[in-house]
């Protein structure tokens, strides 16, 4: 279903995006549009990946950042720039400032992975100062805005800026230049909306029959909720796992552009995103960050629609911290129904644990987590147990054996308040 069309105050113009492309010449990599055999066969479609994960800073963000900063006046450059980012925008600003010899103060949330902080300093070198502050992007954003006003330095917005949007739009020009066939479906990751705004504007002008789908993480559906409400909404809480696409509020400009240009906005669960990250790595040797997997993960929802069609998925970035691998694997297993957590109340008698291991666990069930402390003066003691299966079909037989042997158990996967303490 196409969302209601509205008139925007700002619509990216093709000439401005083409001018952005000229500014970026020699700075960004013209990343390949690559046919992918695995996903083409899986979905019986011609699936192509736009490989922004291979960009010079490993994400498309350099496009918008450099287009903005390179267009500043000499006085604005002299005063320096400020930005806030959880990683990719910061790297784009840092790299651009190093090239243009502009000083940047970059605010990043305190929990930002060290790998991303180190990369920002590497790309910016002596032209960058990193300030780690606040718990979330929104905290860092507000503090960066305050600093920008106080120091009279220009704030480089990560997505809600005319020149940034036009820089990101150059991805669309490259896709259409590289494509040898009509593009039926275009899947775009959506965080703040800068990439989706720029690329969709190009397609509306040059490939108007392409169906454009915006994809958000299930835990941070800011664009979807805003479009449904008919006005920009601020989410009270979000799941920050997909850090490159998890914002509480999308841009004012990007909201207007996306609700006019996107044919549909859908969400993908964080668990499916994790499964896609692992699948891309194991099958294709492609490393993507969670936001970079959004456009591929969503194909599962459109498997019937895309059959026999030409499909483009934008892989937006590959800045994935290797320390997150275990969490990614955990979320993937949970999504696939292969890992389950229980609080099991064991009878406090000799042999109870042995009975559970021998008579309750199946031959392919593996205990991967176990916490238990004996309680004095009680008939039963609770144990936190994590069990991993080879097949999701092993789950119901396990629960039936627990009940048959009178092992009272609470299933934590369905209790989000408690479950959040485990993963």
VEXZAVO-803906 format. One record per residue (C-alpha): residue number from 1; residue in one letter; x, y negated, z negated. Coordinates in nm, 2 decimals. Layout:
+-----+----+--------+--------+--------+
:   i : aa :     c1 :     c2 :     c3 :
+-----+----+--------+--------+--------+
: NUM :  a :      X :      Y :      Z :
...
+-----+----+--------+--------+--------+
//
This chain:
+-----+----+--------+--------+--------+
:   i : aa :     c1 :     c2 :     c3 :
+-----+----+--------+--------+--------+
:   1 :  x :   0.00 :   0.00 :   0.00 :
:   2 :  x :   0.13 :  -0.34 :   0.09 :
:   3 :  x :   0.13 :  -0.60 :  -0.18 :
:   4 :  x :  -0.05 :  -0.93 :  -0.13 :
:   5 :  x :   0.15 :  -1.19 :   0.07 :
:   6 :  x :   0.22 :  -1.53 :  -0.08 :
:   7 :  x :   0.40 :  -1.84 :   0.03 :
:   8 :  x :   0.75 :  -1.89 :  -0.13 :
:   9 :  x :   0.92 :  -2.22 :  -0.20 :
:  10 :  x :   1.25 :  -2.07 :  -0.06 :
:  11 :  x :   1.28 :  -1.82 :   0.22 :
:  12 :  x :   1.63 :  -1.72 :   0.33 :
:  13 :  x :   1.69 :  -1.83 :   0.69 :
:  14 :  x :   1.88 :  -1.61 :   0.94 :
:  15 :  x :   2.12 :  -1.89 :   1.03 :
:  16 :  x :   2.22 :  -1.93 :   0.66 :
:  17 :  x :   2.28 :  -1.56 :   0.62 :
:  18 :  x :   2.49 :  -1.56 :   0.95 :
:  19 :  x :   2.69 :  -1.85 :   0.81 :
:  20 :  x :   2.75 :  -1.65 :   0.49 :
:  21 :  x :   2.88 :  -1.37 :   0.70 :
:  22 :  x :   3.14 :  -1.61 :   0.86 :
:  23 :  x :   3.25 :  -1.72 :   0.51 :
:  24 :  x :   3.29 :  -1.36 :   0.40 :
:  25 :  x :   3.50 :  -1.27 :   0.71 :
:  26 :  x :   3.83 :  -1.13 :   0.60 :
:  27 :  x :   3.73 :  -1.12 :   0.23 :
:  28 :  x :   3.47 :  -0.84 :   0.22 :
:  29 :  x :   3.48 :  -0.49 :   0.38 :
:  30 :  x :   3.23 :  -0.42 :   0.65 :
:  31 :  x :   3.12 :  -0.10 :   0.49 :
:  32 :  x :   3.01 :   0.20 :   0.70 :
:  33 :  x :   2.66 :   0.32 :   0.77 :
:  34 :  x :   2.71 :   0.69 :   0.74 :
:  35 :  x :   2.48 :   0.98 :   0.83 :
:  36 :  x :   2.45 :   1.22 :   0.55 :
:  37 :  x :   2.40 :   1.59 :   0.65 :
:  38 :  x :   2.30 :   1.72 :   0.30 :
:  39 :  x :   2.02 :   1.48 :   0.24 :
:  40 :  x :   1.91 :   1.48 :   0.61 :
:  41 :  x :   1.86 :   1.85 :   0.59 :
:  42 :  x :   1.70 :   1.84 :   0.25 :
:  43 :  x :   1.44 :   1.59 :   0.35 :
:  44 :  x :   1.42 :   1.68 :   0.72 :
:  45 :  x :   1.50 :   1.32 :   0.81 :
:  46 :  x :   1.79 :   1.12 :   0.96 :
:  47 :  x :   1.93 :   0.99 :   0.63 :
:  48 :  x :   2.20 :   0.72 :   0.64 :
:  49 :  x :   2.40 :   0.57 :   0.35 :
:  50 :  x :   2.51 :   0.21 :   0.36 :
:  51 :  x :   2.83 :   0.26 :   0.16 :
:  52 :  x :   2.87 :  -0.06 :  -0.05 :
:  53 :  x :   3.03 :   0.17 :  -0.31 :
:  54 :  x :   3.34 :   0.14 :  -0.08 :
:  55 :  x :   3.34 :  -0.24 :  -0.10 :
:  56 :  x :   3.65 :  -0.42 :  -0.21 :
:  57 :  x :   3.53 :  -0.45 :  -0.57 :
:  58 :  x :   3.33 :  -0.13 :  -0.54 :
:  59 :  x :   3.00 :  -0.31 :  -0.51 :
:  60 :  x :   2.81 :  -0.56 :  -0.29 :
:  61 :  x :   2.83 :  -0.83 :  -0.55 :
:  62 :  x :   3.14 :  -0.99 :  -0.40 :
:  63 :  x :   2.93 :  -1.10 :  -0.11 :
:  64 :  x :   2.70 :  -1.33 :  -0.30 :
:  65 :  x :   2.97 :  -1.45 :  -0.54 :
:  66 :  x :   3.22 :  -1.55 :  -0.27 :
:  67 :  x :   2.95 :  -1.71 :  -0.05 :
:  68 :  x :   2.85 :  -1.93 :  -0.34 :
:  69 :  x :   3.20 :  -2.02 :  -0.47 :
:  70 :  x :   3.35 :  -2.08 :  -0.13 :
:  71 :  x :   3.08 :  -2.33 :  -0.05 :
:  72 :  x :   3.14 :  -2.55 :  -0.36 :
:  73 :  x :   3.28 :  -2.90 :  -0.33 :
:  74 :  x :   3.64 :  -2.97 :  -0.42 :
:  75 :  x :   3.52 :  -3.14 :  -0.74 :
:  76 :  x :   3.30 :  -2.84 :  -0.84 :
:  77 :  x :   3.59 :  -2.60 :  -0.78 :
:  78 :  x :   3.82 :  -2.82 :  -0.99 :
:  79 :  x :   3.57 :  -2.81 :  -1.28 :
:  80 :  x :   3.57 :  -2.43 :  -1.27 :
:  81 :  x :   3.28 :  -2.19 :  -1.28 :
:  82 :  x :   3.10 :  -1.98 :  -1.54 :
:  83 :  x :   2.91 :  -1.65 :  -1.50 :
:  84 :  x :   2.74 :  -1.38 :  -1.71 :
:  85 :  x :   2.75 :  -1.02 :  -1.61 :
:  86 :  x :   2.75 :  -0.66 :  -1.73 :
:  87 :  x :   3.02 :  -0.58 :  -1.47 :
:  88 :  x :   2.97 :  -0.60 :  -1.10 :
:  89 :  x :   2.89 :  -0.97 :  -1.06 :
:  90 :  x :   3.18 :  -1.05 :  -1.29 :
:  91 :  x :   3.42 :  -0.85 :  -1.07 :
:  92 :  x :   3.29 :  -1.03 :  -0.76 :
:  93 :  x :   3.33 :  -1.37 :  -0.92 :
:  94 :  x :   3.67 :  -1.28 :  -1.05 :
:  95 :  x :   3.80 :  -1.16 :  -0.72 :
:  96 :  x :   3.66 :  -1.46 :  -0.53 :
:  97 :  x :   3.81 :  -1.70 :  -0.79 :
:  98 :  x :   4.15 :  -1.54 :  -0.75 :
:  99 :  x :   4.14 :  -1.58 :  -0.37 :
: 100 :  x :   4.01 :  -1.94 :  -0.39 :
: 101 :  x :   4.23 :  -2.04 :  -0.69 :
: 102 :  x :   3.93 :  -2.14 :  -0.90 :
: 103 :  x :   3.92 :  -2.09 :  -1.27 :
: 104 :  x :   3.63 :  -1.88 :  -1.41 :
: 105 :  x :   3.50 :  -1.81 :  -1.76 :
: 106 :  x :   3.31 :  -1.49 :  -1.76 :
: 107 :  x :   3.07 :  -1.39 :  -2.03 :
: 108 :  x :   3.01 :  -1.01 :  -2.07 :
: 109 :  x :   2.81 :  -0.83 :  -2.34 :
: 110 :  x :   3.02 :  -0.69 :  -2.62 :
: 111 :  x :   2.93 :  -0.33 :  -2.55 :
: 112 :  x :   3.05 :  -0.35 :  -2.18 :
: 113 :  x :   3.27 :  -0.05 :  -2.11 :
: 114 :  x :   3.64 :  -0.12 :  -2.13 :
: 115 :  x :   3.69 :   0.00 :  -1.77 :
: 116 :  x :   3.47 :  -0.28 :  -1.64 :
: 117 :  x :   3.63 :  -0.55 :  -1.85 :
: 118 :  x :   3.98 :  -0.44 :  -1.74 :
: 119 :  x :   3.87 :  -0.45 :  -1.37 :
: 120 :  x :   3.74 :  -0.81 :  -1.41 :
: 121 :  x :   4.08 :  -0.91 :  -1.55 :
: 122 :  x :   4.26 :  -0.72 :  -1.28 :
: 123 :  x :   4.06 :  -0.89 :  -1.00 :
: 124 :  x :   4.08 :  -1.24 :  -1.15 :
: 125 :  x :   4.43 :  -1.23 :  -1.29 :
: 126 :  x :   4.53 :  -1.57 :  -1.43 :
: 127 :  x :   4.22 :  -1.74 :  -1.30 :
: 128 :  x :   3.98 :  -1.56 :  -1.53 :
: 129 :  x :   3.90 :  -1.57 :  -1.90 :
: 130 :  x :   3.67 :  -1.30 :  -2.03 :
: 131 :  x :   3.44 :  -1.37 :  -2.33 :
: 132 :  x :   3.29 :  -1.06 :  -2.48 :
: 133 :  x :   2.98 :  -1.16 :  -2.68 :
: 134 :  x :   2.62 :  -1.06 :  -2.75 :
: 135 :  x :   2.46 :  -0.72 :  -2.74 :
: 136 :  x :   2.29 :  -0.74 :  -2.40 :
: 137 :  x :   2.32 :  -0.92 :  -2.06 :
: 138 :  x :   2.05 :  -1.16 :  -2.17 :
: 139 :  x :   2.25 :  -1.26 :  -2.48 :
: 140 :  x :   2.56 :  -1.32 :  -2.27 :
: 141 :  x :   2.36 :  -1.50 :  -2.01 :
: 142 :  x :   2.22 :  -1.76 :  -2.25 :
: 143 :  x :   2.55 :  -1.82 :  -2.41 :
: 144 :  x :   2.72 :  -1.86 :  -2.07 :
: 145 :  x :   2.45 :  -2.12 :  -1.97 :
: 146 :  x :   2.52 :  -2.31 :  -2.29 :
: 147 :  x :   2.89 :  -2.31 :  -2.23 :
: 148 :  x :   2.84 :  -2.42 :  -1.87 :
: 149 :  x :   2.63 :  -2.72 :  -1.98 :
: 150 :  x :   2.88 :  -2.82 :  -2.25 :
: 151 :  x :   3.19 :  -2.79 :  -2.02 :
: 152 :  x :   3.02 :  -2.93 :  -1.71 :
: 153 :  x :   3.12 :  -2.62 :  -1.52 :
: 154 :  x :   2.90 :  -2.47 :  -1.24 :
: 155 :  x :   2.71 :  -2.16 :  -1.35 :
: 156 :  x :   2.72 :  -1.88 :  -1.09 :
: 157 :  x :   2.39 :  -1.69 :  -1.13 :
: 158 :  x :   2.41 :  -1.32 :  -1.06 :
: 159 :  x :   2.10 :  -1.31 :  -0.85 :
: 160 :  x :   1.86 :  -1.61 :  -0.86 :
: 161 :  x :   2.06 :  -1.84 :  -0.64 :
: 162 :  x :   2.02 :  -1.94 :  -0.28 :
: 163 :  x :   2.38 :  -1.89 :  -0.16 :
: 164 :  x :   2.41 :  -1.56 :  -0.37 :
: 165 :  x :   2.09 :  -1.42 :  -0.20 :
: 166 :  x :   2.22 :  -1.52 :   0.14 :
: 167 :  x :   2.56 :  -1.35 :   0.07 :
: 168 :  x :   2.38 :  -1.03 :  -0.03 :
: 169 :  x :   2.17 :  -1.06 :   0.29 :
: 170 :  x :   2.49 :  -0.99 :   0.50 :
: 171 :  x :   2.44 :  -0.62 :   0.40 :
: 172 :  x :   2.13 :  -0.63 :   0.61 :
: 173 :  x :   2.31 :  -0.78 :   0.91 :
: 174 :  x :   2.57 :  -0.50 :   0.89 :
: 175 :  x :   2.31 :  -0.23 :   0.87 :
: 176 :  x :   2.13 :  -0.34 :   1.18 :
: 177 :  x :   2.46 :  -0.39 :   1.37 :
: 178 :  x :   2.57 :  -0.04 :   1.28 :
: 179 :  x :   2.24 :   0.14 :   1.34 :
: 180 :  x :   2.20 :   0.31 :   1.68 :
: 181 :  x :   1.83 :   0.38 :   1.62 :
: 182 :  x :   1.52 :   0.22 :   1.49 :
: 183 :  x :   1.51 :   0.22 :   1.11 :
: 184 :  x :   1.18 :   0.35 :   0.97 :
: 185 :  x :   1.25 :   0.33 :   0.60 :
: 186 :  x :   1.49 :   0.11 :   0.40 :
: 187 :  x :   1.54 :   0.19 :   0.03 :
: 188 :  x :   1.70 :  -0.09 :  -0.18 :
: 189 :  x :   1.80 :  -0.09 :  -0.55 :
: 190 :  x :   1.64 :  -0.37 :  -0.75 :
: 191 :  x :   1.78 :  -0.52 :  -1.06 :
: 192 :  x :   1.75 :  -0.90 :  -1.07 :
: 193 :  x :   1.64 :  -0.89 :  -0.70 :
: 194 :  x :   1.93 :  -1.06 :  -0.52 :
: 195 :  x :   2.02 :  -0.78 :  -0.29 :
: 196 :  x :   1.66 :  -0.69 :  -0.22 :
: 197 :  x :   1.58 :  -1.05 :  -0.14 :
: 198 :  x :   1.86 :  -1.10 :   0.10 :
: 199 :  x :   1.85 :  -0.77 :   0.28 :
: 200 :  x :   1.47 :  -0.77 :   0.31 :
: 201 :  x :   1.47 :  -1.12 :   0.45 :
: 202 :  x :   1.70 :  -1.00 :   0.73 :
: 203 :  x :   1.48 :  -0.70 :   0.81 :
: 204 :  x :   1.16 :  -0.90 :   0.81 :
: 205 :  x :   1.31 :  -1.12 :   1.08 :
: 206 :  x :   1.50 :  -0.87 :   1.29 :
: 207 :  x :   1.33 :  -0.53 :   1.21 :
: 208 :  x :   0.98 :  -0.62 :   1.10 :
: 209 :  x :   0.84 :  -0.26 :   1.15 :
: 210 :  x :   1.08 :  -0.11 :   0.89 :
: 211 :  x :   0.91 :  -0.01 :   0.57 :
: 212 :  x :   1.11 :  -0.17 :   0.28 :
: 213 :  x :   1.10 :   0.00 :  -0.06 :
: 214 :  x :   1.24 :  -0.15 :  -0.37 :
: 215 :  x :   1.36 :   0.09 :  -0.64 :
: 216 :  x :   1.39 :   0.02 :  -1.01 :
: 217 :  x :   1.49 :   0.24 :  -1.31 :
: 218 :  x :   1.19 :   0.36 :  -1.50 :
: 219 :  x :   1.32 :   0.21 :  -1.82 :
: 220 :  x :   1.35 :  -0.14 :  -1.67 :
: 221 :  x :   1.06 :  -0.21 :  -1.42 :
: 222 :  x :   1.08 :  -0.59 :  -1.43 :
: 223 :  x :   1.00 :  -0.65 :  -1.06 :
: 224 :  x :   0.72 :  -0.39 :  -1.05 :
: 225 :  x :   0.55 :  -0.53 :  -1.36 :
: 226 :  x :   0.58 :  -0.88 :  -1.23 :
: 227 :  x :   0.44 :  -0.80 :  -0.89 :
: 228 :  x :   0.15 :  -0.61 :  -1.05 :
: 229 :  x :   0.08 :  -0.91 :  -1.28 :
: 230 :  x :   0.11 :  -1.16 :  -1.00 :
: 231 :  x :   0.36 :  -1.37 :  -1.18 :
: 232 :  x :   0.71 :  -1.32 :  -1.32 :
: 233 :  x :   0.71 :  -1.12 :  -1.64 :
: 234 :  x :   0.97 :  -1.08 :  -1.92 :
: 235 :  x :   0.99 :  -0.72 :  -2.05 :
: 236 :  x :   1.01 :  -0.71 :  -2.43 :
: 237 :  x :   1.24 :  -0.41 :  -2.42 :
: 238 :  x :   1.43 :  -0.21 :  -2.16 :
: 239 :  x :   1.64 :   0.11 :  -2.13 :
: 240 :  x :   1.99 :  -0.03 :  -2.06 :
: 241 :  x :   2.13 :   0.29 :  -1.92 :
: 242 :  x :   2.12 :   0.18 :  -1.56 :
: 243 :  x :   2.32 :  -0.13 :  -1.65 :
: 244 :  x :   2.36 :  -0.26 :  -1.30 :
: 245 :  x :   1.98 :  -0.28 :  -1.25 :
: 246 :  x :   1.84 :  -0.32 :  -1.60 :
: 247 :  x :   1.72 :  -0.67 :  -1.66 :
: 248 :  x :   1.43 :  -0.80 :  -1.87 :
: 249 :  x :   1.33 :  -1.06 :  -1.62 :
: 250 :  x :   1.40 :  -1.09 :  -1.25 :
: 251 :  x :   1.48 :  -1.42 :  -1.08 :
: 252 :  x :   1.22 :  -1.68 :  -1.00 :
: 253 :  x :   1.33 :  -1.71 :  -0.64 :
: 254 :  x :   1.39 :  -1.33 :  -0.60 :
: 255 :  x :   1.04 :  -1.25 :  -0.75 :
: 256 :  x :   0.87 :  -1.47 :  -0.48 :
: 257 :  x :   1.08 :  -1.33 :  -0.20 :
: 258 :  x :   1.05 :  -0.96 :  -0.31 :
: 259 :  x :   0.67 :  -0.97 :  -0.36 :
: 260 :  x :   0.64 :  -1.11 :  -0.01 :
: 261 :  x :   0.89 :  -0.89 :   0.17 :
: 262 :  x :   0.88 :  -0.55 :  -0.01 :
: 263 :  x :   0.62 :  -0.31 :   0.11 :
: 264 :  x :   0.64 :  -0.13 :  -0.22 :
: 265 :  x :   0.83 :  -0.12 :  -0.55 :
: 266 :  x :   0.87 :   0.21 :  -0.73 :
: 267 :  x :   1.06 :   0.34 :  -1.03 :
: 268 :  x :   1.28 :   0.64 :  -1.08 :
: 269 :  x :   1.35 :   0.82 :  -1.41 :
: 270 :  x :   1.69 :   0.78 :  -1.57 :
: 271 :  x :   1.71 :   1.16 :  -1.58 :
: 272 :  x :   1.66 :   1.19 :  -1.20 :
: 273 :  x :   1.92 :   0.92 :  -1.15 :
: 274 :  x :   2.17 :   1.12 :  -1.35 :
: 275 :  x :   2.10 :   1.43 :  -1.15 :
: 276 :  x :   2.15 :   1.24 :  -0.83 :
: 277 :  x :   2.49 :   1.10 :  -0.95 :
: 278 :  x :   2.61 :   1.45 :  -1.02 :
: 279 :  x :   2.47 :   1.58 :  -0.69 :
: 280 :  x :   2.64 :   1.31 :  -0.49 :
: 281 :  x :   2.97 :   1.38 :  -0.66 :
: 282 :  x :   2.96 :   1.76 :  -0.65 :
: 283 :  x :   2.82 :   1.79 :  -0.29 :
: 284 :  x :   2.96 :   1.48 :  -0.12 :
: 285 :  x :   3.25 :   1.36 :  -0.33 :
: 286 :  x :   3.07 :   1.02 :  -0.36 :
: 287 :  x :   3.11 :   0.84 :  -0.69 :
: 288 :  x :   2.82 :   0.60 :  -0.77 :
: 289 :  x :   2.72 :   0.42 :  -1.08 :
: 290 :  x :   2.36 :   0.47 :  -1.20 :
: 291 :  x :   2.23 :   0.17 :  -1.00 :
: 292 :  x :   2.41 :   0.30 :  -0.70 :
: 293 :  x :   2.21 :   0.62 :  -0.71 :
: 294 :  x :   1.86 :   0.46 :  -0.72 :
: 295 :  x :   1.81 :   0.45 :  -0.34 :
: 296 :  x :   1.90 :   0.82 :  -0.30 :
: 297 :  x :   1.71 :   0.95 :  -0.61 :
: 298 :  x :   1.39 :   0.79 :  -0.49 :
: 299 :  x :   1.38 :   1.01 :  -0.17 :
: 300 :  x :   1.23 :   1.29 :  -0.38 :
: 301 :  x :   0.91 :   1.07 :  -0.42 :
: 302 :  x :   0.90 :   1.01 :  -0.04 :
: 303 :  x :   0.98 :   1.35 :   0.08 :
: 304 :  x :   0.66 :   1.39 :   0.29 :
: 305 :  x :   0.67 :   1.03 :   0.42 :
: 306 :  x :   1.03 :   1.03 :   0.55 :
: 307 :  x :   1.01 :   1.36 :   0.73 :
: 308 :  x :   1.13 :   1.31 :   1.08 :
: 309 :  x :   1.21 :   0.94 :   1.02 :
: 310 :  x :   1.53 :   0.73 :   1.03 :
: 311 :  x :   1.60 :   0.64 :   0.67 :
: 312 :  x :   1.87 :   0.40 :   0.52 :
: 313 :  x :   1.97 :   0.41 :   0.15 :
: 314 :  x :   2.19 :   0.14 :   0.02 :
: 315 :  x :   2.45 :   0.28 :  -0.23 :
: 316 :  x :   2.51 :  -0.05 :  -0.41 :
: 317 :  x :   2.82 :   0.03 :  -0.62 :
: 318 :  x :   3.06 :   0.29 :  -0.77 :
: 319 :  x :   3.18 :   0.12 :  -1.09 :
: 320 :  x :   3.10 :   0.42 :  -1.31 :
: 321 :  x :   3.29 :   0.47 :  -1.63 :
: 322 :  x :   3.42 :   0.83 :  -1.66 :
: 323 :  x :   3.35 :   0.82 :  -2.04 :
: 324 :  x :   2.97 :   0.83 :  -1.95 :
: 325 :  x :   3.00 :   1.16 :  -1.78 :
: 326 :  x :   2.87 :   1.37 :  -2.08 :
: 327 :  x :   2.57 :   1.14 :  -2.13 :
: 328 :  x :   2.49 :   1.16 :  -1.75 :
: 329 :  x :   2.51 :   1.54 :  -1.76 :
: 330 :  x :   2.29 :   1.55 :  -2.08 :
: 331 :  x :   2.02 :   1.33 :  -1.93 :
: 332 :  x :   2.03 :   1.53 :  -1.61 :
: 333 :  x :   1.98 :   1.86 :  -1.80 :
: 334 :  x :   1.69 :   1.71 :  -1.99 :
: 335 :  x :   1.53 :   1.59 :  -1.67 :
: 336 :  x :   1.56 :   1.94 :  -1.52 :
: 337 :  x :   1.41 :   2.10 :  -1.82 :
: 338 :  x :   1.73 :   2.29 :  -1.90 :
: 339 :  x :   1.81 :   2.15 :  -2.24 :
: 340 :  x :   1.59 :   2.13 :  -2.54 :
: 341 :  x :   1.62 :   2.01 :  -2.90 :
: 342 :  x :   1.43 :   2.15 :  -3.20 :
: 343 :  x :   1.42 :   2.11 :  -3.57 :
: 344 :  x :   1.38 :   2.47 :  -3.68 :
: 345 :  x :   1.28 :   2.54 :  -4.04 :
: 346 :  x :   1.48 :   2.85 :  -4.14 :
: 347 :  x :   1.38 :   3.07 :  -4.43 :
: 348 :  x :   1.66 :   3.03 :  -4.68 :
: 349 :  x :   1.75 :   3.40 :  -4.70 :
: 350 :  x :   2.04 :   3.61 :  -4.59 :
: 351 :  x :   2.01 :   3.72 :  -4.23 :
: 352 :  x :   1.76 :   3.45 :  -4.11 :
: 353 :  x :   2.01 :   3.30 :  -3.87 :
: 354 :  x :   2.12 :   3.64 :  -3.74 :
: 355 :  x :   1.75 :   3.72 :  -3.68 :
: 356 :  x :   1.71 :   3.40 :  -3.48 :
: 357 :  x :   2.02 :   3.46 :  -3.27 :
: 358 :  x :   1.93 :   3.83 :  -3.19 :
: 359 :  x :   1.55 :   3.83 :  -3.17 :
: 360 :  x :   1.46 :   3.47 :  -3.06 :
: 361 :  x :   1.73 :   3.36 :  -2.82 :
: 362 :  x :   1.71 :   3.50 :  -2.47 :
: 363 :  x :   2.01 :   3.65 :  -2.29 :
: 364 :  x :   2.08 :   3.33 :  -2.10 :
: 365 :  x :   2.00 :   3.08 :  -2.38 :
: 366 :  x :   2.31 :   2.90 :  -2.52 :
: 367 :  x :   2.32 :   2.71 :  -2.84 :
: 368 :  x :   2.50 :   2.38 :  -2.77 :
: 369 :  x :   2.42 :   2.19 :  -3.09 :
: 370 :  x :   2.37 :   2.31 :  -3.44 :
: 371 :  x :   2.34 :   2.12 :  -3.77 :
: 372 :  x :   2.23 :   2.28 :  -4.09 :
: 373 :  x :   2.28 :   2.21 :  -4.46 :
: 374 :  x :   2.14 :   2.46 :  -4.72 :
: 375 :  x :   1.88 :   2.30 :  -4.95 :
: 376 :  x :   1.86 :   2.41 :  -5.31 :
: 377 :  x :   1.53 :   2.51 :  -5.47 :
: 378 :  x :   1.35 :   2.53 :  -5.13 :
: 379 :  x :   1.21 :   2.82 :  -4.94 :
: 380 :  x :   1.30 :   2.67 :  -4.60 :
: 381 :  x :   1.58 :   2.45 :  -4.47 :
: 382 :  x :   1.57 :   2.25 :  -4.15 :
: 383 :  x :   1.83 :   2.29 :  -3.88 :
: 384 :  x :   1.88 :   2.07 :  -3.57 :
: 385 :  x :   1.94 :   2.30 :  -3.27 :
: 386 :  x :   2.01 :   2.22 :  -2.91 :
: 387 :  x :   1.95 :   2.50 :  -2.66 :
: 388 :  x :   2.05 :   2.51 :  -2.29 :
: 389 :  x :   1.89 :   2.74 :  -2.04 :
: 390 :  x :   2.00 :   2.86 :  -1.70 :
: 391 :  x :   1.64 :   2.82 :  -1.57 :
: 392 :  x :   1.35 :   2.60 :  -1.69 :
: 393 :  x :   1.14 :   2.91 :  -1.68 :
: 394 :  x :   1.32 :   3.03 :  -1.99 :
: 395 :  x :   1.17 :   2.76 :  -2.21 :
: 396 :  x :   0.81 :   2.89 :  -2.27 :
: 397 :  x :   0.93 :   3.25 :  -2.35 :
: 398 :  x :   1.17 :   3.09 :  -2.61 :
: 399 :  x :   0.89 :   2.91 :  -2.78 :
: 400 :  x :   0.67 :   3.22 :  -2.78 :
: 401 :  x :   0.94 :   3.42 :  -2.95 :
: 402 :  x :   0.99 :   3.14 :  -3.21 :
: 403 :  x :   0.62 :   3.16 :  -3.30 :
: 404 :  x :   0.61 :   3.54 :  -3.30 :
: 405 :  x :   0.90 :   3.55 :  -3.55 :
: 406 :  x :   0.75 :   3.27 :  -3.77 :
: 407 :  x :   1.03 :   3.02 :  -3.71 :
: 408 :  x :   0.85 :   2.69 :  -3.75 :
: 409 :  x :   0.99 :   2.44 :  -3.51 :
: 410 :  x :   0.93 :   2.08 :  -3.40 :
: 411 :  x :   1.01 :   2.00 :  -3.04 :
: 412 :  x :   1.22 :   1.68 :  -3.03 :
: 413 :  x :   1.22 :   1.62 :  -2.65 :
: 414 :  x :   0.86 :   1.50 :  -2.69 :
: 415 :  x :   0.93 :   1.28 :  -2.99 :
: 416 :  x :   1.11 :   0.97 :  -2.85 :
: 417 :  x :   1.16 :   0.80 :  -3.18 :
: 418 :  x :   1.36 :   1.09 :  -3.32 :
: 419 :  x :   1.50 :   1.20 :  -2.98 :
: 420 :  x :   1.67 :   0.87 :  -2.93 :
: 421 :  x :   1.91 :   0.94 :  -3.21 :
: 422 :  x :   2.04 :   1.25 :  -3.03 :
: 423 :  x :   2.12 :   1.14 :  -2.68 :
+-----+----+--------+--------+--------+
//
